[in-house]
Amino acid sequence: MKKIVVVFIMGVVLLTGCSEKQGKLVCKKEQDINANTKLESVYTVDYKNGYVTKLDTVETITSEEESVLNTYKENLEKIYSAYNNIKYYENKIKMEKNKLISTTKVDYEHIDTDKLIEIDENNKVAIENGKVKVSVLKEAYEGLNATCEEKSK
């Protein structure tokens, strides 16, 4: 009987130890670009077993000066145009009153990470064997003075 209990406990430990650990990390940053312009960034990272599965980024630039927002819009469109034809990478930019909102969604479970590196060698820093570690992204965002916290999924 004692052997059966030990085997049962070992089985439970193995099964629970091997289960997938899923989570959500949310990082936020607010920054005054100048007296009239503010940037707010929110990075939402879904992950499984320490690797990023999806990344949603929302960057909101607020300014009373329409010309400033138009300049940012042009620059963002140039940056993101290189990613237009990559499956599982989506960026949308819209203007609302005194705000420019850039929303980017990346599905890291399916995207061709080699193509990301081809577009920008800096992507290589976060990508290892075709995957992105959530710890690397968290460290990068905190390096930009973002505040990160775990959220229930």
N, C-alpha and C positions, 0 to 999 in steps of 0.2 A: 504494500500500500504506500509506503514511504517513497519507493522508487516512482510510482505513478504520479504522486504529488510533485516530486522534483522535476520529472519530465514535463508535466503540465506547466509548471512555473517557468521552466526554461523555454518552453514553446511560446508562452505569453510574452516573455521578455524579448525573444527573437522577433516575434510578429510586431510588437509595438515599436521596437527599435528600428525595424526596417520600413515602417510606414512612412509615407511621404509627408514632409513638413511643409505646409503651405503658409504663406503669410502675405501681408501687405505693409509696405513702408511708405509713409507720406512725408515728404520734405518740402518745406516752405521757406521762401526768402522774399523779403521786401527791401527795396533799395530806392533811394532818391537819386536819380541820374543827374538832375540839376534842380533848381528851385521850382521849375514848372513841370517837371516830368518825373513820373514814378514808375518803377517796374516791380511787378509782383509775379513770382514764379511758384508753381505748385507741381511737384513731381510725384506721381503715384506709381509705385513699383509693386507689381504682383510677382511673387516668386515661389519656387518649389525646390525643396532640398538645397537651398542656398544659391540657386541660379534664377536669374530674371526670366520670367515668362512673358510679361507685358509691361510696357512703360508708357504712361500717359503724362504728357507735359502740357501745362497751360501757362502761357506767359501773357500777362496783361500789362500793356503800357498805357498809362494815363497821362494826358497832357491837354491843356486848354488850347494849344497851338496845333492847328490842323496840319500845317506844313511839317512839323516835327513828326507827327504820326505817319504822314505820307512818306517821309524819308525812311523811317523805320520799316514801313511796309515794303518799300522797294528793296531795301537791303535784305530783309527776311525772305522775300520771294526769290532773290538771287541765290541766297544760301540754300534754301530748300529745293530749288529747281533741280539740283543735281540728284536728288532722291526721288524725283517724280515717277520714274519707271521701275522702282524697286517694289516688288510685291511685299505686302505686310508692313509697309511704311506709308503713313498718311499724315499730311500736314495741311491744315486749313487756316487761312488768315482772314479775319473779318474786322470791319470797323463798325463801331457803335458809338454814336455821339462823340465823346472825348476819349474813347478807348480803342486800342488796337488789341485784338485777341488772337494769339497764335496757339493752335492746338495741334499737338503731334502725338500720334499713336504708333507704337512699334510692337509688333508681335515677335518676340525673340525666340519663340518656340519654332517658328516657321521661316523666318527671314534668312536670306543668304548673307551671313555676316562677312564673307569675303568681299561682297560687293560694297558693303559699308566701308571696309578698309580701303578698297580701291578709290572710293570717292574722297576719303579723308584718312590719311595715315594715323591721325590722332585717335581714331576709333580703335586702333590696335591696342591701346593702353588698357581698355576695358574688356576686350574680347580675348578669350583664351580657349582654344580648341572649339571654336564656334559658339561659345557660350559666354555669358556675362555674369560674374559673381555679384550678388546683391551687396556684399561687403565692399566691393570696389566702387560701386555707384554711390553707396552711402558715404564712403570716405570722400569721394569727389564732391558730392553736394555739400557736405559739411566743410570741405575746403573752400567752398564759395560762400561760407557763412550761413548756409541754410540750416534750419532746425528740423531734425528728422525724428519721427516717432512711429512705432509699430501700431497698426490698427487691426482690429479684428476683421477677418475676411468673411 
